[in-house]
Amino acid sequence: GAVSKDELLGEWELLYSSSSTMKYNEGLSGLAGGLTRFGGLKQKIIGTKYLSDVEYTEQVVGKLGGKSYEVKITGDWDMKTELSLFTGKPANVMSVTPDNVVYGPRRDKADHWKSLGPMNMLLLSYIDEDLRIMRGNTSTDTLFIWKRC
């Protein structure tokens, strides 16, 4: 059945992703690599009557003297019911429209940031008070498992 937007609100931590794009880019932003590695991802989902904001905070951790820093990705989100491409049945789809990628003194527009693609349109497969499982909209092999913070 349809899931209310309120069920998604709050802060979530990514426990697992099978996304080949995230593996290739070493995280969501694609900024980790070399002297840094992906150190985790949190997602804050905010919703009011007039506003639906999402904020990702990615930890980029230094190794061998590399500097650690945070990458913030902000945008808008929506939850709607669409017919699944795979089952032909109604499915809860979370769409995210990234707006900005902020790291250090830089602030870049996110509209052409290719590594963000896997998060832009996901099917909600399961949700309870503590756990949320999202699946790729075009690739059912792609899983994102989130734990409520």
Helices and strands as residue ranges (DSSP letters): G 5-8, E 10-17, H 20-25, E 36-47, E 52-62, E 69-83, E 90-103, E 106-109, G 114-119, E 121-127, E 131-136, E 143-148
